[in-house]
Amino acid sequence: MQIWTGLGNPGPRYALHRHNVGFMACDVIAEMHGFGPVQKKFSGWVQEGRIGDDKVLLLKPATFMNESGRAVAEALRFYKLGPDALTVFHDELDLAPFKVKVRVGGGLAGHNGLRSIDRHLGPDPSTGLRAGFRRVRIGIGHPGHKDRVTGHVLGNYAKAELDDLAAMLGAMGAEAGLLAVGDDARFMSDIALRQHAAG
């Protein structure tokens, strides 16, 4: 069993925010892979399904971004899973728009959702180090000046970006099987190939 969490803020007014691209990724994966109905659970919304032979629980925390860790910790505890079963989809300022990169562990890059998950999971008891969960980093680009970051992150995708957004999300959904089996490198390269073909 794997838990894939998309980060975002709940409610229609946030739906198209760049900060909500993790939610969008979960929705597209659920739709493309025929996941079950949405249920309210673990302080969030969950959908269960399979990607290939792998059982995946998609989780969108219903708390606001800076409390995302509560839902994640509840779900992991319930299924008696460690951080190695967790994949988090989130927006990333330090990546060019629509670039997708996967890594395990690493810095939190000032992301409130990641900080909250890190805080709720606590350090790995065997090493005392930060919990190493996998992250699918979805590039939103940097607006150029730190004073403009909040407006950029909490702003809607521009009309001109929507085709690229749809192509990226579709590619992520189509290649989700590679993520499920742990072939992160191929997941990234196949998404880039699909984007190149669509572009």
C-alpha positions in Angstrom: 0.0 0.0 0.0 1.3 3.4 -0.9 -0.1 6.8 0.1 0.2 9.6 -2.5 -0.6 13.0 -1.0 -1.3 16.1 -3.1 -0.8 19.4 -1.3 -3.2 22.3 -1.7 -5.7 24.5 0.0 -9.3 23.4 0.2 -12.2 25.3 -1.4 -13.1 26.5 -4.9 -11.4 29.9 -4.6 -8.0 28.1 -4.4 -8.7 25.5 -7.1 -6.5 27.0 -9.9 -3.8 28.4 -7.7 -0.2 27.3 -8.5 0.0 26.2 -4.9 -2.8 23.7 -5.5 -1.0 21.8 -8.4 -0.5 18.8 -6.0 -4.3 18.5 -5.6 -4.6 18.7 -9.4 -2.1 15.9 -9.9 -4.1 13.6 -7.5 -7.4 14.4 -9.3 -6.0 13.6 -12.7 -4.4 10.3 -11.5 -7.7 9.3 -9.9 -9.6 10.0 -13.0 -7.1 8.3 -15.4 -6.8 5.2 -13.3 -10.4 4.7 -12.4 -10.1 5.2 -8.6 -13.0 4.7 -6.3 -15.3 7.5 -5.0 -14.1 10.3 -2.8 -14.4 9.6 0.9 -13.9 12.0 3.9 -11.2 10.4 6.1 -8.0 11.3 7.9 -8.8 15.1 8.0 -8.9 15.0 4.2 -10.4 13.4 1.1 -9.3 10.0 0.0 -9.7 7.8 -3.1 -8.6 4.2 -3.3 -7.4 2.4 -6.4 -4.8 0.4 -8.1 -2.0 1.5 -10.5 -0.8 -1.7 -12.1 -0.4 -4.2 -9.3 0.1 -1.5 -6.7 -2.6 -0.4 -4.2 -2.5 3.4 -3.8 -4.5 5.7 -1.5 -4.7 9.2 -2.9 -5.0 11.8 -0.1 -5.9 15.5 -0.3 -5.7 17.1 3.2 -8.8 19.2 4.0 -6.8 21.3 6.4 -5.0 24.3 5.0 -1.6 23.9 3.6 0.3 24.6 6.8 -1.5 21.8 8.6 -1.2 19.2 5.8 1.0 16.9 8.1 -2.0 16.1 10.3 -3.8 14.2 7.6 -0.7 12.5 6.3 0.3 11.3 9.8 -3.2 10.0 10.5 -3.2 8.0 7.3 0.2 6.5 7.8 -0.6 5.6 11.4 -3.9 4.0 10.4 -2.2 1.7 7.8 0.9 1.2 10.0 3.2 2.6 7.2 6.4 4.4 7.4 7.5 7.5 5.5 9.0 5.2 2.8 5.4 4.5 1.7 4.6 8.2 1.2 4.8 10.2 -2.0 4.0 14.0 -1.8 3.0 16.0 -4.9 3.8 19.7 -4.4 4.6 23.0 -6.2 8.2 24.0 -6.4 9.4 27.6 -6.9 13.0 26.5 -7.7 12.0 24.5 -10.8 11.0 26.0 -14.2 7.2 26.0 -14.9 5.9 22.5 -15.7 9.2 20.7 -15.0 8.6 17.5 -12.9 11.4 16.2 -10.6 11.3 13.4 -8.1 13.5 13.0 -5.1 13.6 11.3 -1.7 14.3 13.6 1.3 16.2 16.8 0.9 15.5 20.3 2.1 12.0 21.7 2.6 12.6 24.8 0.5 10.4 26.9 2.7 7.3 25.0 1.7 4.7 25.2 4.5 3.0 21.9 3.5 6.3 20.0 3.5 7.3 21.6 6.8 4.1 20.5 8.3 4.5 16.9 7.1 8.1 16.9 8.4 7.0 18.2 11.8 4.2 15.6 12.1 6.3 12.6 11.1 9.2 13.6 13.3 12.7 12.2 12.8 13.4 8.6 11.8 13.7 6.7 15.2 16.5 4.5 13.9 18.7 7.4 12.6 17.4 10.5 14.3 17.4 12.1 10.8 14.5 13.8 9.0 11.9 11.4 7.6 12.8 10.5 4.0 9.6 10.6 2.0 9.4 10.8 -1.7 8.5 14.1 -3.3 7.2 14.8 -6.8 8.3 18.4 -7.3 6.1 20.3 -9.8 7.8 23.4 -11.1 5.9 26.7 -10.9 8.9 29.0 -11.6 10.1 31.9 -9.4 8.6 35.3 -10.0 12.1 36.9 -9.7 11.8 38.7 -6.4 11.0 37.4 -3.0 8.4 40.1 -2.4 6.4 38.7 -5.3 6.5 35.0 -4.2 3.3 35.0 -2.2 1.2 36.5 -5.0 2.8 34.1 -7.5 2.2 31.0 -5.4 -1.3 32.0 -4.4 -2.2 33.2 -7.9 -4.2 31.4 -10.5 -2.4 29.8 -13.5 -2.6 32.3 -16.4 -4.9 31.4 -19.4 -1.8 31.1 -21.6 -0.4 28.4 -19.2 -3.5 26.1 -19.1 -2.5 24.0 -22.2 0.9 23.3 -20.7 -0.6 22.6 -17.3 -3.1 20.1 -18.9 -0.2 18.4 -20.9 1.9 18.1 -17.8 -0.9 16.7 -15.6 -1.9 14.3 -18.4 1.7 13.1 -18.7 1.9 12.5 -14.9 -1.3 10.5 -14.9 -0.2 8.4 -17.9 3.2 7.6 -16.4 2.0 7.1 -12.8 2.7 3.3 -13.1 6.4 4.1 -13.2 6.1 6.0 -10.0 4.2 3.2 -8.4 7.0 0.7 -9.1 9.7 3.1 -8.0 11.2 3.9 -11.4 11.5 7.6 -10.6 14.1 8.3 -13.3 12.0 6.9 -16.1 8.9 8.6 -14.7 10.7 12.0 -15.1 12.2 11.3 -18.5 8.9 9.9 -20.0 7.0 12.9 -18.7 9.5 15.2 -20.4 9.2 13.2 -23.6 5.4 13.5 -23.6 5.6 17.2 -22.9 8.1 17.7 -25.8 5.8 15.8 -28.1 2.8 17.9 -27.0 4.7 21.1 -27.2 
